[in-house]
Amino acid sequence: MPETNSDIETEAIDDGANFWRLMEVLALQKRLVLTVVAVATIGAIVISLVLPKWYRAEALLLPPKEESLSMLNFGGALSEWASVTGGLNLPALVTPSDLYVRMLGSRASMNPVIDSFNLIERFEATSLYEAYIELDERSDFRVTPEGMIQIHFIDKDPQFAADVANAFVAELDKINRRIYSERTKKSREFIESSLTGARLELDSARLALRYFQERNRTVDLDKQTALAIETATALMTELATTEVELALKLKTLSKSHPDVVELSSKVSEMKRKVSELETGSSDSSYFSLPISETPRLRSQLADLTTRVRVAEKLYENLTLALNDARVQENRKAPAVATLDRATAPEIRFKPQRTLIVGATFGLSVVLAVFLAILVEYLKNLRNTNPADYRRAMVFSKSLFGGKRRTK
């Protein structure tokens, strides 16, 4: 059912009446409201003045440049050894700076700081773990939107706060140098081991090639094959001519005729020589390469030659890589670039007095209004409904303490 103009006017009058009723309650209980607000605000001012001052020192640094080993033709497989973040599958949104921030919060960074400043005694901790927790709570490491690293430390002594912040910078630099040194050393040792294996493989490949050449009497297979074919062609031509001459002799002469016997002997010798060229002989000279074995020998020679060339190339690359690794190992690790060293702060970090007093004032106003409304409500309840008033008193006494009165 749509609201009429009289309904809207009545609702507006009720809202106005409720507002002015609240103002009336506050006016009647203004002493209570002012007392609560004043006491709470003054108390907040006193407490904020009494609270000890804490100072926050800040150091700002650039993350160390990621160095990598060149390793020549080996690509990135070995180049990651010298990088602190090398070999790590970092999530898409994680940067090397995030990794350095996590390193700052690790025990490898914090424990030396605890030992250097005797923080167990300073923090009045009962164990190294308690000192670590306290140091962690006072420290803050974060990455700025520009990718730089911020180091914060708070303490009651501004100079001590700056000293601890700078100590974290020094520890991060030590960790970075140690990791760099360890990885370059492992890289060099790995290449040395690989080079030893490559040398053994090269010696084995060369020995196999030499044994093959000695066993099969191969020096230059192409030239030897061409010479053998040329020789075989000449022999086959001469053999064919001699056989034709022998056939002509047999038509007019007997088999025992001296000319026929000589030609027959010559044909047999030529056939023997052709056979030796095709299948090989006991002769170990350069000219004794068997023509029928040429395809097989060519295939084996190609495999052995390829093996030697690959082994030589690998050995050459590893030798150059080892030289690079030794140079890299002898180089100094990239230092942490400090943009701003921590200095003793002049302005306190906390307590934030304005915030404490302002927040207390606001909460006290809300509490005072609530108490004013409650007190006025109880007064009206005592006059309009004594039974409910008594029940409310019984509830308040049971909740907040006090003796219950009995009739």
TAWOJO-V10875 format. One record per residue. RES is the residue in one letter. PHI is phi in whole degrees, -180 to 180 (* if undefined). PSI is psi in radians with two decimals (NA if undefined). OMEGA is omega as a letter, one per 20 degrees, with the letter a starting at -180 (none if undefined). Layout:
[[RES | PHI | PSI | OMEGA] [RES | PHI | PSI | OMEGA]]
//
This chain:
[[M | * | 2.16 | a] [P | -64 | 2.56 | r] [E | -74 | 2.47 | r] [T | -92 | 2.95 | r] [N | -63 | -0.58 | a] [S | -68 | -0.63 | r] [D | -65 | -0.76 | a] [I | -63 | -0.74 | r] [E | -65 | -0.69 | r] [T | -64 | -0.72 | r] [E | -65 | -0.73 | r] [A | -63 | -0.69 | r] [I | -65 | -0.70 | r] [D | -64 | -0.76 | r] [D | -61 | -0.76 | r] [G | -64 | -0.68 | r] [A | -65 | -0.70 | r] [N | -64 | -0.72 | r] [F | -62 | -0.84 | a] [W | -72 | -0.47 | r] [R | -65 | -0.71 | r] [L | -64 | -0.74 | r] [M | -61 | -0.65 | r] [E | -65 | -0.75 | r] [V | -61 | -0.79 | a] [L | -64 | -0.62 | r] [A | -67 | -0.70 | r] [L | -68 | -0.57 | a] [Q | -110 | 0.53 | a] [K | -63 | -0.59 | r] [R | -64 | -0.76 | r] [L | -63 | -0.80 | a] [V | -62 | -0.86 | a] [L | -65 | -0.65 | r] [T | -65 | -0.82 | a] [V | -62 | -0.82 | a] [V | -65 | -0.75 | a] [A | -66 | -0.81 | a] [V | -62 | -0.80 | a] [A | -65 | -0.75 | a] [T | -67 | -0.80 | r] [I | -62 | -0.72 | r] [G | -61 | -0.70 | r] [A | -65 | -0.67 | r] [I | -65 | -0.77 | a] [V | -63 | -0.81 | a] [I | -63 | -0.74 | a] [S | -65 | -0.52 | r] [L | -78 | -0.52 | a] [V | -81 | -0.55 | a] [L | -57 | 2.47 | r] [P | -67 | 2.61 | r] [K | -84 | 2.37 | r] [W | -118 | 2.46 | a] [Y | -121 | 2.46 | a] [R | -114 | 2.09 | r] [A | -95 | 2.59 | a] [E | -132 | 2.34 | r] [A | -120 | 2.45 | a] [L | -125 | 2.24 | a] [L | -142 | 2.77 | r] [L | -92 | 2.50 | r] [P | -67 | 2.55 | r] [P | -58 | 2.48 | r] [K | -67 | 2.34 | a] [E | -76 | 1.90 | r] [E | -89 | 2.62 | r] [S | -140 | 2.64 | r] [L | -79 | 2.42 | a] [S | -68 | -0.81 | r] [M | 54 | 0.31 | r] [L | 52 | -2.00 | a] [N | -87 | 0.17 | a] [F | -90 | -0.03 | r] [G | 67 | -2.52 | a] [G | -90 | -0.07 | a] [A | -61 | -0.78 | r] [L | -96 | -0.28 | a] [S | -69 | -0.31 | a] [E | -78 | -0.21 | a] [W | -60 | -0.71 | a] [A | -85 | -0.12 | r] [S | -90 | 2.36 | a] [V | -62 | -0.65 | a] [T | -95 | 0.06 | a] [G | -64 | 2.43 | r] [G | 84 | -0.06 | a] [L | -97 | 2.33 | r] [N | -88 | 1.47 | a] [L | -74 | 2.46 | r] [P | -58 | 2.85 | a] [A | -60 | -0.64 | a] [L | -94 | 0.08 | a] [V | -100 | 2.29 | a] [T | -108 | 2.89 | r] [P | -57 | -0.55 | r] [S | -62 | -0.66 | r] [D | -62 | -0.65 | r] [L | -67 | -0.71 | r] [Y | -67 | -0.61 | r] [V | -63 | -0.72 | r] [R | -68 | -0.60 | r] [M | -63 | -0.63 | r] [L | -64 | -0.58 | a] [G | -88 | 0.07 | a] [S | -84 | 2.88 | r] [R | -66 | -0.53 | r] [A | -61 | -0.49 | r] [S | -93 | -0.71 | a] [M | -78 | -0.67 | a] [N | -60 | -0.75 | r] [P | -62 | -0.61 | r] [V | -66 | -0.72 | r] [I | -61 | -0.75 | a] [D | -69 | -0.69 | a] [S | -64 | -0.67 | a] [F | -105 | 0.14 | r] [N | 51 | 0.91 | a] [L | -72 | -0.37 | r] [I | -61 | -0.77 | r] [E | -74 | -0.71 | a] [R | -65 | -0.70 | r] [F | -84 | -0.05 | a] [E | 56 | 0.72 | r] [A | -87 | 2.70 | r] [T | -93 | -0.16 | a] [S | -157 | 2.94 | r] [L | -63 | -0.62 | a] [Y | -64 | -0.77 | r] [E | -63 | -0.70 | r] [A | -65 | -0.66 | r] [Y | -63 | -0.76 | r] [I | -63 | -0.78 | r] [E | -64 | -0.74 | r] [L | -64 | -0.69 | r] [D | -65 | -0.67 | r] [E | -69 | -0.58 | a] [R | -84 | -0.25 | a] [S | -100 | 2.67 | r] [D | -147 | 2.16 | r] [F | -121 | 2.27 | a] [R | -151 | 2.85 | r] [V | -104 | 2.24 | r] [T | -75 | 2.85 | r] [P | -57 | -0.41 | r] [E | -86 | -0.04 | r] [G | 95 | 0.03 | r] [M | -83 | 2.89 | a] [I | -111 | 2.22 | r] [Q | -104 | 2.37 | r] [I | -121 | 2.10 | r] [H | -118 | 2.50 | r] [F | -146 | 2.35 | a] [I | -113 | 2.51 | r] [D | -162 | 2.83 | r] [K | -71 | -0.44 | r] [D | -99 | 1.99 | a] [P | -61 | -0.68 | a] [Q | -69 | -0.66 | r] [F | -65 | -0.68 | r] [A | -60 | -0.73 | r] [A | -67 | -0.69 | a] [D | -63 | -0.73 | a] [V | -68 | -0.73 | r] [A | -60 | -0.75 | r] [N | -69 | -0.53 | r] [A | -65 | -0.63 | r] [F | -65 | -0.67 | r] [V | -62 | -0.77 | a] [A | -64 | -0.70 | a] [E | -68 | -0.66 | r] [L | -63 | -0.70 | r] [D | -64 | -0.71 | r] [K | -63 | -0.79 | r] [I | -62 | -0.76 | r] [N | -62 | -0.75 | r] [R | -67 | -0.69 | a] [R | -65 | -0.78 | r] [I | -64 | -0.73 | r] [Y | -61 | -0.80 | a] [S | -64 | -0.75 | a] [E | -64 | -0.72 | a] [R | -72 | -0.68 | r] [T | -67 | -0.62 | r] [K | -66 | -0.80 | r] [K | -62 | -0.65 | r] [S | -62 | -0.83 | r] [R | -63 | -0.75 | r] [E | -65 | -0.68 | r] [F | -64 | -0.75 | a] [I | -68 | -0.68 | r] [E | -61 | -0.75 | r] [S | -64 | -0.74 | r] [S | -65 | -0.63 | r] [L | -66 | -0.66 | r] [T | -62 | -0.78 | r] [G | -64 | -0.69 | r] [A | -65 | -0.63 | r] [R | -66 | -0.73 | r] [L | -64 | -0.70 | r] [E | -67 | -0.70 | r] [L | -64 | -0.78 | r] [D | -62 | -0.72 | r] [S | -65 | -0.74 | a] [A | -65 | -0.74 | r] [R | -66 | -0.68 | r] [L | -65 | -0.74 | r] [A | -63 | -0.70 | r] [L | -66 | -0.75 | r] [R | -64 | -0.74 | r] [Y | -63 | -0.70 | r] [F | -63 | -0.76 | a] [Q | -67 | -0.69 | r] [E | -68 | -0.73 | a] [R | -69 | -0.67 | a] [N | -103 | 0.11 | r] [R | 55 | 0.76 | r] [T | -108 | 2.19 | r] [V | -116 | -1.02 | r] [D | -129 | 1.73 | a] [L | -62 | -0.68 | a] [D | -64 | -0.82 | a] [K | -68 | -0.68 | r] [Q | -65 | -0.70 | r] [T | -65 | -0.77 | r] [A | -62 | -0.70 | r] [L | -66 | -0.72 | a] [A | -65 | -0.70 | a] [I | -68 | -0.71 | r] [E | -63 | -0.75 | r] [T | -65 | -0.75 | a] [A | -64 | -0.66 | r] [T | -64 | -0.77 | r] [A | -64 | -0.76 | r] [L | -64 | -0.74 | a] [M | -65 | -0.64 | r] [T | -65 | -0.82 | r] [E | -65 | -0.65 | r] [L | -64 | -0.77 | a] [A | -62 | -0.71 | r] [T | -65 | -0.76 | a] [T | -66 | -0.68 | r] [E | -65 | -0.66 | r] [V | -66 | -0.75 | r] [E | -63 | -0.69 | r] [L | -66 | -0.70 | r] [A | -64 | -0.66 | r] [L | -67 | -0.70 | r] [K | -64 | -0.68 | a] [L | -67 | -0.34 | r] [K | -75 | -0.39 | a] [T | -119 | -0.31 | a] [L | -122 | 2.77 | r] [S | -83 | 2.92 | a] [K | -68 | -0.38 | a] [S | -90 | -0.01 | a] [H | -66 | 2.46 | a] [P | -57 | -0.69 | a] [D | -65 | -0.72 | a] [V | -66 | -0.74 | r] [V | -62 | -0.71 | a] [E | -66 | -0.75 | r] [L | -67 | -0.67 | r] [S | -63 | -0.73 | r] [S | -64 | -0.68 | a] [K | -67 | -0.69 | r] [V | -63 | -0.77 | a] [S | -62 | -0.73 | r] [E | -65 | -0.69 | r] [M | -66 | -0.71 | r] [K | -63 | -0.67 | r] [R | -64 | -0.73 | a] [K | -67 | -0.68 | r] [V | -63 | -0.72 | r] [S | -62 | -0.72 | r] [E | -64 | -0.66 | r] [L | -66 | -0.57 | a] [E | -79 | -0.70 | a] [T | -113 | -0.17 | a] [G | 94 | 2.87 | a] [S | -144 | -3.10 | r] [S | -75 | -0.11 | r] [D | -70 | 2.30 | a] [S | -103 | 0.32 | a] [S | -80 | 2.99 | r] [Y | -61 | -0.47 | a] [F | -90 | 0.05 | a] [S | -98 | 0.40 | a] [L | -70 | 2.17 | r] [P | -74 | 2.26 | a] [I | -66 | -0.67 | a] [S | -65 | -0.42 | a] [E | -91 | -0.01 | a] [T | -58 | -0.82 | a] [P | -59 | -0.76 | a] [R | -67 | -0.77 | a] [L | -64 | -0.67 | r] [R | -62 | -0.74 | r] [S | -64 | -0.81 | r] [Q | -64 | -0.71 | a] [L | -64 | -0.68 | r] [A | -64 | -0.74 | r] [D | -63 | -0.79 | a] [L | -67 | -0.68 | r] [T | -66 | -0.72 | r] [T | -62 | -0.74 | r] [R | -60 | -0.74 | r] [V | -65 | -0.77 | a] [R | -65 | -0.72 | r] [V | -64 | -0.77 | r] [A | -64 | -0.68 | r] [E | -66 | -0.72 | a] [K | -67 | -0.74 | r] [L | -63 | -0.75 | r] [Y | -64 | -0.70 | r] [E | -64 | -0.80 | a] [N | -64 | -0.72 | a] [L | -67 | -0.61 | r] [T | -63 | -0.79 | r] [L | -65 | -0.70 | r] [A | -65 | -0.64 | r] [L | -64 | -0.69 | r] [N | -62 | -0.74 | r] [D | -63 | -0.73 | a] [A | -64 | -0.68 | r] [R | -67 | -0.69 | r] [V | -64 | -0.77 | a] [Q | -63 | -0.68 | a] [E | -67 | -0.59 | a] [N | -82 | -0.21 | r] [R | -76 | 2.71 | r] [K | -77 | 2.52 | r] [A | -67 | 2.60 | r] [P | -62 | 2.27 | a] [A | -83 | 2.74 | r] [V | -73 | 2.14 | a] [A | -85 | 1.90 | a] [T | -87 | 2.04 | r] [L | -81 | -0.78 | r] [D | -135 | 2.04 | r] [R | -75 | 2.61 | r] [A | -72 | 2.35 | r] [T | -122 | 2.81 | a] [A | -62 | 2.05 | a] [P | -69 | 2.53 | r] [E | -97 | -0.38 | a] [I | -107 | 2.35 | a] [R | -67 | 2.61 | r] [F | -88 | -0.70 | r] [K | -154 | 2.75 | j] [P | -75 | 2.58 | r] [Q | -89 | 1.59 | a] [R | -62 | -0.73 | a] [T | -60 | -0.76 | r] [L | -65 | -0.74 | a] [I | -63 | -0.84 | a] [V | -66 | -0.76 | a] [G | -63 | -0.79 | a] [A | -65 | -0.72 | r] [T | -65 | -0.72 | r] [F | -60 | -0.83 | a] [G | -62 | -0.78 | r] [L | -66 | -0.64 | r] [S | -67 | -0.62 | r] [V | -62 | -0.81 | r] [V | -61 | -0.76 | r] [L | -65 | -0.72 | a] [A | -65 | -0.73 | r] [V | -63 | -0.75 | r] [F | -62 | -0.77 | r] [L | -65 | -0.68 | r] [A | -62 | -0.78 | r] [I | -64 | -0.70 | a] [L | -66 | -0.75 | r] [V | -65 | -0.76 | a] [E | -67 | -0.65 | r] [Y | -63 | -0.74 | a] [L | -66 | -0.64 | r] [K | -62 | -0.82 | r] [N | -65 | -0.65 | a] [L | -66 | -0.63 | r] [R | -65 | -0.58 | a] [N | -84 | -0.63 | a] [T | -91 | -0.58 | a] [N | -145 | 1.44 | a] [P | -58 | -0.60 | a] [A | -64 | -0.80 | r] [D | -66 | -0.59 | r] [Y | -62 | -0.77 | r] [R | -63 | -0.71 | r] [R | -63 | -0.70 | r] [A | -64 | -0.67 | r] [M | -65 | -0.74 | r] [V | -61 | -0.73 | r] [F | -65 | -0.78 | a] [S | -65 | -0.67 | r] [K | -69 | -0.66 | r] [S | -70 | -0.50 | a] [L | -83 | -0.74 | a] [F | -105 | -0.03 | r] [G | 99 | 2.95 | a] [G | 117 | 2.75 | a] [K | -87 | 2.43 | r] [R | -85 | 2.25 | a] [R | -83 | 2.38 | a] [T | -120 | 2.53 | r] [K | -97 | NA | none]]
//
